[in-house]
């Protein structure tokens, strides 16, 4: 394996690490929003329009699932790339 190819693999790996960090940060934010929404619902459910509240909560949950799926894909690609890098040494 050439040095250039090793550098390319290392660069791809670094990009995946950055993407992983970004998705983790987004998930942390999303989870905080979900918890805040649940607190608001618990404290103010009687004065809120429940259909709208449920729809908003489901949207947050859908976003969380989407972010988890993206994070999984990045981690899978990172693992595959790590294997390729270890095979090249």
KEKE-3310 file (N, C-alpha, C; in steps of 0.2 Angstrom, whole numbers, plus 5000, padded with zeros to 4 digits):
npx = (5004:5003:5010:5002:4990:4988:4988:4976:4966:4968:4964:4950:4946:4948:4938:4927:4927:4925:4912:4905:4907:4899:4886:4884:4884:4873:4863:4864:4859:4846:4840:4840:4831:4819:4818:4815:4803:4795:4795:4788:4776:4772:4770:4761:4751:4737:4734:4738:4736:4733:4734:4743:4754:4758:4761:4772:4781:4782:4789:4801:4805:4806:4817:4827:4828:4832:4844:4851:4852:4860:4871:4875:4877:4889:4898:4898:4905:4917:4922:4924:4933:4943:4947:4952:4963:4971:4974:4982:4994)
npy = (4994:5011:5026:5037:5032:5027:5039:5045:5036:5038:5051:5050:5043:5052:5061:5054:5052:5066:5067:5058:5064:5075:5070:5064:5075:5082:5072:5073:5086:5084:5074:5082:5091:5083:5078:5090:5094:5083:5087:5099:5094:5086:5096:5105:5100:5101:5113:5113:5110:5094:5086:5093:5094:5080:5078:5086:5080:5067:5071:5075:5063:5056:5063:5060:5046:5046:5053:5043:5033:5038:5040:5027:5022:5030:5025:5012:5013:5018:5008:4998:5005:5006:4993:4991:4999:4993:4982:4986:4988)
npz = (5000:4996:5002:5000:4998:5011:5018:5013:5018:5031:5031:5027:5038:5049:5045:5047:5060:5064:5059:5067:5080:5078:5076:5088:5097:5091:5095:5109:5111:5105:5114:5126:5122:5121:5134:5140:5134:5138:5152:5151:5146:5157:5167:5161:5154:5155:5150:5137:5119:5116:5104:5096:5105:5106:5092:5090:5100:5094:5082:5087:5092:5081:5074:5083:5081:5067:5068:5076:5067:5057:5065:5068:5055:5052:5062:5058:5045:5049:5057:5047:5039:5048:5049:5036:5037:5046:5040:5030:5035)
capx = (5000:5007:5009:4997:4983:4987:4985:4969:4963:4968:4960:4943:4944:4947:4932:4921:4927:4921:4905:4903:4906:4894:4880:4883:4882:4866:4859:4863:4854:4839:4838:4838:4824:4814:4817:4812:4796:4792:4794:4783:4770:4770:4768:4756:4747:4730:4732:4741:4733:4737:4736:4749:4760:4760:4764:4779:4785:4784:4794:4807:4807:4808:4823:4832:4829:4836:4851:4854:4853:4866:4877:4876:4881:4896:4902:4900:4910:4923:4925:4926:4939:4949:4950:4956:4969:4975:4976:4987:5001)
capy = (5000:5017:5031:5042:5028:5027:5046:5045:5032:5042:5057:5048:5041:5058:5064:5050:5054:5072:5066:5055:5069:5080:5067:5063:5082:5083:5068:5076:5091:5081:5071:5087:5094:5078:5078:5097:5093:5079:5091:5104:5091:5084:5101:5110:5096:5103:5119:5113:5106:5088:5083:5097:5092:5073:5078:5089:5075:5062:5074:5075:5056:5054:5066:5056:5040:5048:5054:5037:5029:5041:5039:5020:5021:5032:5020:5006:5014:5019:5001:4995:5008:5004:4986:4992:5003:4988:4977:4989:4989)
capz = (5000:4996:5008:4998:5000:5019:5020:5011:5023:5038:5031:5028:5045:5053:5043:5050:5068:5065:5058:5073:5085:5076:5077:5095:5099:5089:5099:5116:5111:5104:5120:5130:5120:5122:5141:5142:5131:5143:5158:5150:5146:5164:5171:5158:5150:5155:5146:5130:5114:5116:5098:5094:5109:5104:5086:5092:5103:5089:5078:5091:5093:5074:5073:5087:5077:5061:5071:5078:5061:5054:5069:5067:5048:5052:5066:5054:5040:5053:5059:5041:5037:5053:5047:5030:5038:5050:5035:5026:5039)
cpx = (5004:5005:5003:4990:4982:4985:4978:4964:4962:4964:4952:4941:4943:4940:4926:4921:4924:4914:4902:4902:4900:4887:4879:4881:4875:4861:4858:4858:4847:4836:4836:4832:4818:4813:4813:4805:4792:4790:4788:4776:4767:4767:4762:4751:4740:4729:4735:4736:4736:4739:4743:4755:4762:4763:4771:4783:4787:4789:4801:4810:4810:4815:4828:4833:4833:4843:4855:4856:4859:4872:4879:4880:4888:4900:4903:4905:4917:4926:4927:4933:4945:4952:4954:4963:4974:4978:4982:4994:5005)
cpy = (5006:5022:5036:5038:5028:5034:5047:5042:5035:5048:5055:5046:5047:5062:5061:5051:5061:5071:5063:5059:5073:5076:5066:5070:5083:5078:5070:5081:5089:5078:5076:5090:5089:5078:5085:5097:5089:5083:5096:5100:5089:5090:5106:5106:5098:5109:5119:5109:5100:5085:5087:5095:5085:5074:5081:5084:5069:5065:5074:5068:5054:5057:5062:5049:5041:5049:5048:5033:5032:5040:5031:5019:5024:5028:5014:5007:5015:5013:4998:4998:5007:4997:4987:4995:4998:4983:4979:4990:4983)
cpz = (5000:5001:5006:5000:5008:5021:5018:5016:5029:5037:5031:5035:5050:5051:5046:5057:5069:5064:5064:5079:5084:5078:5085:5099:5098:5093:5106:5116:5110:5110:5125:5129:5122:5130:5143:5139:5136:5150:5157:5150:5153:5168:5168:5154:5149:5151:5139:5126:5113:5109:5095:5098:5107:5097:5086:5095:5098:5084:5081:5091:5086:5072:5077:5083:5071:5063:5073:5072:5058:5058:5068:5060:5048:5056:5062:5049:5044:5055:5053:5039:5042:5051:5041:5032:5042:5045:5030:5029:5039)
residu = (UNK:UNK:UNK:UNK:UNK:UNK:UNK:UNK:UNK:UNK:UNK:UNK:UNK:UNK:UNK:UNK:UNK:UNK:UNK:UNK:UNK:UNK:UNK:UNK:UNK:UNK:UNK:UNK:UNK:UNK:UNK:UNK:UNK:UNK:UNK:UNK:UNK:UNK:UNK:UNK:UNK:UNK:UNK:UNK:UNK:UNK:UNK:UNK:UNK:UNK:UNK:UNK:UNK:UNK:UNK:UNK:UNK:UNK:UNK:UNK:UNK:UNK:UNK:UNK:UNK:UNK:UNK:UNK:UNK:UNK:UNK:UNK:UNK:UNK:UNK:UNK:UNK:UNK:UNK:UNK:UNK:UNK:UNK:UNK:UNK:UNK:UNK:UNK:UNK)
# end
